[in-house]
Amino acid sequence: MFTKRRTLARLGTALTASAALLGAALVSATPAQAATSCSAEQHKEMDTPGANVDVYIKLCFRSHYNDAMAYVRWADAGGYEFDNFDLHLRLERNDAVVGMDSFDLTDEINNWGASDSIELYGAPTSVTSGSGWSADGYVKYNIDGDGKGDFTWSLTGSPEISS
């Protein structure tokens, strides 16, 4: 089972939400809080019919939820840019796939706005304690009207951590 959550696009709302989340984190934080491991943000500029769309993706393993998470943001979208845009998110242990979810982001990137973002949660599992847990994935996309078919963007996974 996977979850999509749209992030806040307006600065004022985002700052208010960030302050509220920071306050909640300070109240609920414990010394034994579980770990999250994230990749560096990865960027790709895609030659689309309008302006070139910039996509940025960060992959994370969240041991406290036993899942993989992707933070996706884009800029310079503005219309029907993609026939298809799918993110495939994997939860891995020692590079072996333990769970996988796919997210069709075609509508979000084509229609939400020129610049926006989304958080995706998926591939949950009953994580056993131990080391070697990470999130990994790739994007398969098809640019509208170019006649070239699907492209694959291989993403760098998060560093491995213990659960």
N, C-alpha and C positions, 0 to 999 in steps of 0.2 A: 504494500500500500504506500502511496506517495502523497505528498502534500505540496501545493504551490502556495506561496504567500507573496502578494505584491508588496513591495516596499514603498515607503513614502517618498513622493517625488518633490514636494515643495519644501524649501529650506526651512521656513518657520515651523512647519509641522514636524519636520525631521528633527530639528533641534529640541523641540518640546518632547518628542517621543524619546530621543536619546537621553535627555535629562531624567525622564521618568524611569527608563530602563536602568540607567546607572544607579539611581536611588534604590531600585528594587534589587539590583545585583549586590549593592553594598549591604543591604539588610539581610539577604539570603545567602551570602557567601559563607562558606565554611572552609576550614583548613584542609579538609579531605575532599574538596570539590574535584569532580572528575575532569579529565583533560580533553582539550580540543586541539587538533593538529591540522593546519591549513597550508595549502600550497601558496606560492606567491601568485599574485594576480597575473593572469595570462591574457594577452591582447592579440586580436587579429582584425585587420582592416579588410573588408570584403568589397570587391568591385561590383556594386549593384546598379540597377538602372538609374536611380537618383544619385544623390551624393553617396560616396563610399561609406558603408555602415561600419562603425567600430564596435566590436564586441569584446567584453572583458569578463573573465570567469575565474573564480577562486573555488577550489574544492577543499572540503574539510571532512575529517572523521571526528564525530562527537561521541566520546565514550559514555557520557552521562545519558544519552538517548539511544546508544547502540545503533547509530545510523551514519549515513553519509549525507553531506549537505553541499549544495552548490549555490554560490552567490553570482548571479548573472546580471550585468548591466550593459546597456548599449547607448550609442550616440549616433546622430546623423541619420537615423531611420526617418522615414517620412512618406509612407505609402506602401504600396504592394511591392516589397523588395525580394521576398522569398516565396518560392512554391512550397518549401518545406524547411524547417529548422528544428531538429531533434537533438536534445542532450541526453546522452546515455551515461548514467551515474552508477558506479560500481563500489561496493563495499568489499574490501579485500583483506585477507590475512596472509602475510608472507607471500604476497603477489598471487595468491589463489583467490578466485572470485567466490565470495560467500553469499552475496545478494546483488541484485541489479534492478534498476528502475529506469524507464525512459520517459522523457517529458517533451511533448510537442509544444514548442514555443513560437510556432509560426504566427498565430493570431496575435500574441502579445507583442512581438517585434514589429509586425506589419501595422498594428492598429492602436497600440497604447499611447504612442507619442514618439516624437523624435528622440527623446532621451528618457529612459526609465530603467527600472531594475526589478528583479524578482529573486526571491529565495526559494530554493527547492530542497525538499527533504525526502529521502527515500532509502531503499535497500535496508530497512531495519532487520535486525537479527537478534537472536539471543547470544550476545557476545559472551564468550567464556573469557575468564581472566587470562592474561598472558600478553605477550608482545607481538609486534608485527602487524597491527591494525592500521589501515589507511583507506582513503577515498581515492578513486581514480575514475577516468571516463574519457569520452570523446564526443564530438559533435558531428552529426551528419546533416548537411544542408544542401539545398538546391536553389540557385539564384534564378529569379524570374526572368524568362525571356532570353537567356544566354545560350540555350541549346546544348549545354555541356553536361547535363545530368548532375548526379550527386558528387559532392566533395566531402572528404573526411578531415576533421581537425582533431588530431590526437592531443590530449591534454596531459600535462604533468601532474601526477598524483600528489597527495599530501605526504609529508614525512610519516614514517611508521612510528606508532606509539604503543604503549601498553595500556590495557584496560583494567 
